């Protein structure tokens, strides 16, 4: 059974600081890994999708890396802003199912 | 990009009644949709996989007679919580797999059973 762990569970930083969010998974036989953002009481917004053959994906201030063999992914958010405050979830796909981590709740202080 | 619409966003119902939640793929066809449940400050737990034109596949521990899933078309899946009780109060989210292998999620439904 795939288990996904996200560390830290919560993070508070001053505006402008770079964010580093970690995700680890136990079964490396994945199709892809996806990072999502969730605002309180809302659904999930996809941020980045990394296929199993890829090492990283970038979108604006966001960069996600994937090391499938070691079962790790890292989401980097450069120059954080108060609007980046949210919970970030990583999800790995095995077969057709997604397994989620518990998320990292980020607070960016103005 | 792919959009999944979920309604209602919030619903309050009396104990013993049934509630239907709709999940629509707006600009793509989804032969498979997924239903998740999320408890406060916890991650998403897959409840069932909804397959167009066939029976849903439920995860272990999920009561299929309580959580009825219908996927009658390529763009619509519904989840009906039957005879709801306060312990069914939760946040329910649907998703669909789009082209490229990524998943798109609905905006979620906050169910409160009183």
Contacts between the chains, C-beta under 8 A, distances in Angstrom:
chain1	res1	chain2	res2	distance
A	4	B	43	7.9
A	31	B	101	6.1
A	32	B	101	5.3
A	32	B	102	7.3
A	34	B	102	5.9
A	34	B	103	6.5
A	36	B	105	7.4
A	41	B	91	7.5
A	41	B	108	7.4
A	41	B	110	6.5
A	42	B	107	6.1
A	42	B	108	6.3
A	43	B	6	7.0
A	43	B	93	5.6
A	43	B	105	4.7
A	43	B	106	5.3
A	43	B	107	4.0
A	43	B	108	4.3
A	44	B	44	7.9
A	44	B	93	6.9
A	44	B	95	7.7
A	44	B	105	4.0
A	45	B	105	7.7
A	46	B	102	6.0
A	46	B	103	7.3
A	46	B	104	6.6
A	46	B	105	7.6
A	49	B	100	6.9
A	49	B	101	7.1
A	49	B	102	4.3
A	51	B	101	7.0
A	89	B	43	6.7
A	89	B	44	7.5
A	91	B	44	8.0
A	91	B	103	7.5
A	93	B	101	7.0
A	93	B	103	7.7
A	96	B	32	6.8
A	96	B	49	7.2
A	96	B	97	7.2
A	97	B	34	8.0
A	97	B	46	6.2
A	97	B	49	7.7
A	98	B	34	7.4
A	98	B	44	7.9
A	98	B	46	7.1
A	98	B	95	7.7
A	98	B	103	6.1
A	100	B	43	4.3
A	100	B	44	4.7
A	101	B	43	6.1
A	102	B	41	8.0
A	102	B	42	6.3
A	102	B	43	4.5
A	103	B	43	6.1
